[in-house]
Amino acid sequence: MKTLIVLALAGLGAQLVDGSLGMAYGVTSTTLLLAFGTNPAAASATVHFAEIGTSLMSGVAHWKFGNVDWKVVAKVGVPGAVGAFAGAHVLSSLSTEVAAPVMSLILLALGVYLLVRFTLRGVDRRNIGRPVRKRFLAPLGLVAGFVDATGGGGWGPVGTPALLASGRMEPRKVIGSIDTSEFLVALAASLGFLLALGSQGIDFVWALGLLAGGLVAAPIAAWLVRHVPPRLLGSLVGGMIVLTNTRTLLRSDWIDASDPVRYSVYAVIYLVWAAAVAHSFLQYRKDRAQESADALAAEAARLAEDEHLHSPDAADVADLERSLRAGRPADPRD
């Protein structure tokens, strides 16, 4: 019973982060299951079964709050499902120890880019609203789906930063679309694991525990992402990507850093991340104040123009005087 409560709380926390930042449900949940001694394939399968329900609820909630671009969902979700199905079969027979550091290095570079971009520049709105090209979304979905199934998580960490980096979608719509399309990925990965593993090693009770917590958090996260400033959200996402993938690299066989080195690096990242988030928040407040001032100035100009247009001129006054004289008893009008 205690294990189920822990799993439900983990599912709640993981979905709260995933639904508001577009990533981390699979990574968080899979890490917990591995800590319980579950083998990687079974851990990934269990998490993906839970994600069928949580991603469905999250998608509905994001749709209700207007955070979903359905064209993007279709173009990235279908290839993602194909990649996840293939990844489930690969994980059932192969190790991903070599692939994990390579992908972490790529994600680390994306995370640094996002952290710097959103902290120093905010949201580049010049391309927002332009369609995201299918030739970009299809390969992205295929790779992200494969990584998600083989690594027990990765749909968000791969898909979210790539779409944010394109600068063509608002952060809340990136997160909403990625979370919604994850339903297709989770469903395909689960089918792949069932065909490759059968039901052996998959703990459906644990999956229900993760699902229960995730269902509670999904609508809260969808509301949260709509109200968190995009600039602040970008800094939060970038910092999380940097921290998560730095941790993976330092623990990998490539580096295998000692504990003092790892903790020192983590401390520096936390300090830089905190400073970046604080700076983004202050800049957001400054931008909001400037936008409010511009809006007030525009409204004042509009009112002044309306008053000028409706103010009587000399001709209007003359017409009014003639009308009054014409209506006197000395000069009656029929």
C-alpha positions as CSV (number, residue, x, y, z in Angstrom):
1,M,0.0,0.0,0.0
2,K,2.8,2.4,0.9
3,T,4.4,1.7,-2.5
4,L,1.2,2.6,-4.3
5,I,0.9,5.8,-2.4
6,V,4.5,6.7,-3.3
7,L,3.8,5.9,-6.9
8,A,0.6,8.0,-7.0
9,L,2.5,10.9,-5.5
10,A,5.3,10.4,-8.0
11,G,2.8,10.3,-10.8
12,L,1.1,13.5,-9.6
13,G,4.4,15.4,-9.3
14,A,5.7,14.0,-12.6
15,Q,2.5,14.9,-14.5
16,L,2.4,18.4,-12.9
17,V,5.9,19.1,-14.3
18,D,5.2,17.3,-17.6
19,G,2.0,19.1,-18.2
20,S,3.4,22.6,-17.4
21,L,6.8,22.2,-19.0
22,G,6.2,19.6,-21.6
23,M,8.6,16.9,-20.3
24,A,9.8,14.8,-17.4
25,Y,6.9,12.4,-16.7
26,G,8.6,9.4,-18.3
27,V,12.0,10.3,-17.0
28,T,10.8,10.8,-13.4
29,S,8.6,7.8,-13.3
30,T,11.1,5.4,-14.9
31,T,13.8,6.5,-12.6
32,L,11.6,5.7,-9.6
33,L,10.7,2.2,-11.0
34,L,14.4,1.5,-11.7
35,A,15.1,2.4,-8.1
36,F,12.6,-0.2,-7.1
37,G,14.7,-2.8,-9.0
38,T,12.6,-3.1,-12.2
39,N,14.5,-4.0,-15.3
40,P,14.6,-1.2,-18.0
41,A,12.2,-2.8,-20.5
42,A,9.6,-3.5,-17.9
43,A,10.0,-0.1,-16.3
44,S,9.5,1.7,-19.7
45,A,6.5,-0.5,-20.5
46,T,4.9,0.2,-17.1
47,V,5.4,3.9,-17.5
48,H,4.0,3.9,-21.0
49,F,0.9,2.1,-19.9
50,A,0.3,4.7,-17.3
51,E,1.0,7.4,-19.9
52,I,-1.9,6.3,-22.1
53,G,-4.3,7.6,-19.4
54,T,-2.3,10.6,-18.2
55,S,-1.5,11.9,-21.8
56,L,-5.2,11.5,-22.8
57,M,-6.4,13.5,-19.8
58,S,-3.6,16.0,-20.3
59,G,-4.5,16.4,-24.0
60,V,-8.2,17.0,-23.2
61,A,-7.2,19.6,-20.5
62,H,-4.8,21.4,-22.8
63,W,-7.5,21.4,-25.6
64,K,-10.0,23.0,-23.2
65,F,-7.5,25.7,-22.3
66,G,-6.7,26.4,-26.0
67,N,-3.1,25.1,-25.8
68,V,-3.2,22.6,-28.7
69,D,-2.3,22.9,-32.4
70,W,-4.0,19.9,-33.9
71,K,-2.0,20.0,-37.2
72,V,1.2,19.8,-35.2
73,V,-0.2,17.0,-33.1
74,A,-1.0,14.9,-36.3
75,K,2.3,15.7,-38.1
76,V,4.5,14.9,-35.1
77,G,2.4,12.3,-33.3
78,V,2.0,9.7,-36.1
79,P,5.7,9.5,-36.9
80,G,6.3,9.5,-33.1
81,A,4.0,6.4,-32.7
82,V,6.0,4.6,-35.4
83,G,9.3,5.4,-33.7
84,A,7.9,4.4,-30.3
85,F,6.7,1.1,-31.6
86,A,10.1,0.3,-33.1
87,G,11.9,1.5,-30.0
88,A,9.9,-0.8,-27.8
89,H,11.1,-3.8,-29.8
90,V,14.7,-2.6,-29.7
91,L,14.7,-2.0,-26.0
92,S,13.4,-5.5,-25.4
93,S,16.6,-6.9,-26.9
94,L,19.3,-4.2,-26.8
95,S,20.9,-1.9,-24.4
96,T,20.8,1.9,-24.7
97,E,23.8,2.6,-22.6
98,V,25.8,3.9,-25.6
99,A,23.0,5.8,-27.1
100,A,22.0,7.6,-23.9
101,P,25.2,9.8,-23.6
102,V,25.0,10.8,-27.3
103,M,21.4,11.9,-27.0
104,S,22.1,13.6,-23.7
105,L,24.9,15.6,-25.4
106,I,22.5,16.8,-28.1
107,L,19.8,17.6,-25.6
108,L,22.3,19.5,-23.4
109,A,23.2,21.7,-26.4
110,L,19.5,22.4,-27.0
111,G,19.0,23.1,-23.3
112,V,21.8,25.7,-23.2
113,Y,20.5,27.3,-26.4
114,L,17.0,27.6,-24.9
115,L,18.2,28.8,-21.5
116,V,20.3,31.6,-23.1
117,R,17.7,32.5,-25.7
118,F,14.7,32.9,-23.4
119,T,16.7,34.5,-20.6
120,L,18.3,37.1,-22.8
121,R,15.8,37.6,-25.6
122,G,12.5,36.3,-24.5
123,V,10.0,34.9,-27.1
124,D,10.8,35.7,-30.7
125,R,7.4,36.5,-32.1
126,R,8.5,37.2,-35.6
127,N,7.8,33.6,-36.7
128,I,5.0,32.8,-34.4
129,G,1.9,31.8,-36.3
130,R,3.8,30.5,-39.3
131,P,3.2,26.8,-40.0
132,V,5.8,24.3,-38.8
133,R,7.0,22.3,-41.8
134,K,6.1,18.7,-42.0
135,R,9.6,17.8,-43.2
136,F,10.8,19.1,-39.8
137,L,8.0,17.5,-37.7
138,A,8.1,14.0,-39.2
139,P,11.8,13.2,-38.4
140,L,11.5,14.9,-35.1
141,G,8.5,12.7,-34.1
142,L,10.3,9.6,-35.4
143,V,13.4,10.2,-33.3
144,A,11.6,11.5,-30.2
145,G,9.3,8.4,-30.2
146,F,12.2,6.0,-30.6
147,V,14.1,7.7,-27.8
148,D,11.0,7.8,-25.6
149,A,10.4,4.0,-25.8
150,T,14.1,3.0,-25.5
151,G,14.9,5.3,-22.7
152,G,11.7,5.2,-20.7
153,G,11.2,8.9,-21.4
154,G,12.3,11.4,-24.0
155,W,9.3,12.5,-26.0
156,G,9.1,15.8,-24.1
157,P,12.9,16.4,-23.7
158,V,13.4,15.9,-27.5
159,G,10.2,17.3,-28.9
160,T,9.6,20.3,-26.7
161,P,13.0,22.1,-27.1
162,A,13.1,21.4,-30.8
163,L,9.7,23.0,-31.3
164,L,10.5,25.9,-29.0
165,A,13.8,26.5,-30.9
166,S,11.8,26.8,-34.1
167,G,10.3,30.0,-32.8
168,R,7.1,29.4,-34.8
169,M,4.8,28.5,-31.8
170,E,4.0,30.0,-28.5
171,P,5.6,28.0,-25.6
172,R,2.1,27.0,-24.2
173,K,1.0,25.6,-27.5
174,V,4.3,23.7,-27.9
175,I,3.8,22.1,-24.5
176,G,0.1,21.4,-25.1
177,S,0.7,19.9,-28.6
178,I,3.6,17.7,-27.4
179,D,1.6,16.5,-24.4
180,T,-1.4,15.7,-26.5
181,S,0.5,13.9,-29.2
182,E,2.2,11.8,-26.5
183,F,-1.0,9.8,-26.3
184,L,-0.3,8.3,-29.7
185,V,3.3,7.6,-28.7
186,A,2.4,5.9,-25.4
187,L,-0.3,3.8,-27.1
188,A,2.1,2.6,-29.8
189,A,4.9,1.9,-27.3
190,S,2.6,-0.1,-25.1
191,L,1.5,-2.2,-28.0
192,G,5.1,-2.7,-29.0
193,F,6.1,-3.8,-25.4
194,L,3.1,-6.2,-25.3
195,L,4.1,-7.9,-28.5
196,A,7.8,-8.1,-27.5
197,L,7.5,-8.9,-23.8
198,G,3.9,-10.2,-23.4
199,S,2.6,-9.3,-20.0
200,Q,5.6,-10.7,-18.1
201,G,7.5,-8.3,-16.0
202,I,4.9,-5.5,-16.5
203,D,3.3,-4.4,-13.2
204,F,-0.1,-3.1,-14.1
205,V,-0.9,-2.3,-10.4
206,W,2.1,0.1,-10.4
207,A,0.9,1.5,-13.7
208,L,-2.4,2.3,-12.1
209,G,-0.7,4.0,-9.2
210,L,1.2,6.3,-11.5
211,L,-1.9,6.8,-13.6
212,A,-4.0,7.9,-10.5
213,G,-1.6,10.6,-9.5
214,G,-1.2,11.8,-13.1
215,L,-4.9,12.1,-13.7
216,V,-5.2,14.5,-10.7
217,A,-2.3,16.7,-11.9
218,A,-3.2,16.9,-15.6
219,P,-5.9,19.6,-15.6
220,I,-3.9,21.6,-13.0
221,A,-0.8,21.6,-15.2
222,A,-2.8,22.6,-18.3
223,W,-4.2,25.6,-16.4
224,L,-0.7,26.4,-15.1
225,V,1.0,26.5,-18.5
226,R,-1.6,29.1,-19.7
227,H,-0.7,31.5,-16.9
228,V,3.0,31.1,-16.6
229,P,4.8,33.8,-18.6
230,P,6.3,32.4,-21.9
231,R,9.7,33.9,-21.2
232,L,9.8,32.4,-17.7
233,L,8.6,29.1,-19.0
234,G,11.4,29.0,-21.6
235,S,14.0,29.6,-18.9
236,L,12.5,26.9,-16.7
237,V,12.4,24.3,-19.5
238,G,16.0,25.2,-20.6
239,G,17.4,24.9,-17.1
240,M,15.7,21.5,-16.6
241,I,17.1,20.1,-19.8
242,V,20.6,21.3,-18.9
243,L,20.4,19.9,-15.4
244,T,18.9,16.5,-16.4
245,N,21.3,15.8,-19.3
246,T,24.4,17.0,-17.4
247,R,23.5,14.5,-14.7
248,T,23.3,11.7,-17.3
249,L,26.6,12.6,-18.9
250,L,28.5,12.9,-15.6
251,R,27.2,9.5,-14.6
252,S,27.9,7.9,-18.0
253,D,30.9,5.7,-18.8
254,W,32.2,8.5,-20.9
255,I,33.0,10.7,-17.9
256,D,32.1,8.8,-14.7
257,A,32.8,11.8,-12.6
258,S,33.4,11.5,-8.9
259,D,30.8,12.6,-6.4
260,P,32.6,15.9,-5.4
261,V,32.9,16.9,-9.1
262,R,29.3,16.1,-9.9
263,Y,27.9,17.9,-6.9
264,S,30.1,21.0,-7.7
265,V,28.8,21.0,-11.2
266,Y,25.2,20.6,-10.0
267,A,25.6,23.5,-7.6
268,V,26.9,25.8,-10.4
269,I,24.0,24.8,-12.7
270,Y,21.4,25.5,-9.9
271,L,22.9,28.9,-9.3
272,V,23.0,29.8,-13.0
273,W,19.5,28.4,-13.5
274,A,18.1,30.4,-10.5
275,A,19.7,33.6,-11.8
276,A,18.3,33.0,-15.3
277,V,14.8,32.4,-14.0
278,A,15.0,35.5,-11.8
279,H,16.3,37.6,-14.7
280,S,13.5,36.3,-17.0
281,F,10.9,37.2,-14.4
282,L,12.2,40.7,-13.9
283,Q,12.4,41.2,-17.7
284,Y,8.8,39.9,-18.0
285,R,7.6,42.4,-15.4
286,K,9.5,45.2,-17.3
287,D,8.0,44.1,-20.6
288,R,4.5,44.0,-19.2
289,A,4.9,47.5,-17.7
290,Q,6.1,48.7,-21.1
291,E,3.2,47.0,-22.9
292,S,0.7,48.5,-20.4
293,A,2.2,52.0,-21.0
294,D,2.0,51.5,-24.7
295,A,-1.6,50.4,-24.5
296,L,-2.6,53.4,-22.4
297,A,-0.8,55.7,-24.8
298,A,-2.6,54.1,-27.8
299,E,-6.0,54.4,-26.0
300,A,-5.4,58.0,-25.1
301,A,-4.5,58.8,-28.7
302,R,-7.7,57.0,-29.9
303,L,-9.9,59.0,-27.5
304,A,-8.2,62.2,-28.5
305,E,-8.9,61.4,-32.2
306,D,-12.5,60.5,-31.5
307,E,-13.0,63.7,-29.6
308,H,-11.5,65.7,-32.4
309,L,-13.7,64.0,-35.0
310,H,-16.8,64.7,-33.0
311,S,-16.1,68.2,-31.8
312,P,-18.2,70.9,-33.7
313,D,-16.4,73.0,-36.2
314,A,-17.4,76.5,-37.5
315,A,-19.6,75.1,-40.2
316,D,-21.5,73.0,-37.7
317,V,-22.1,76.0,-35.5
318,A,-23.3,78.1,-38.4
319,D,-25.8,75.4,-39.4
320,L,-27.0,75.1,-35.9
321,E,-27.6,78.9,-35.7
322,R,-29.5,78.9,-39.0
323,S,-31.7,76.0,-37.8
324,L,-32.6,77.9,-34.6
325,R,-33.5,81.1,-36.5
326,A,-35.6,79.2,-38.9
327,G,-37.6,77.7,-36.1
328,R,-38.5,81.1,-34.5
329,P,-42.1,82.3,-34.7
330,A,-41.0,85.4,-36.8
331,D,-39.7,83.0,-39.5
332,P,-41.9,79.9,-39.3
333,R,-41.0,76.8,-41.3
334,D,-43.5,74.4,-42.8
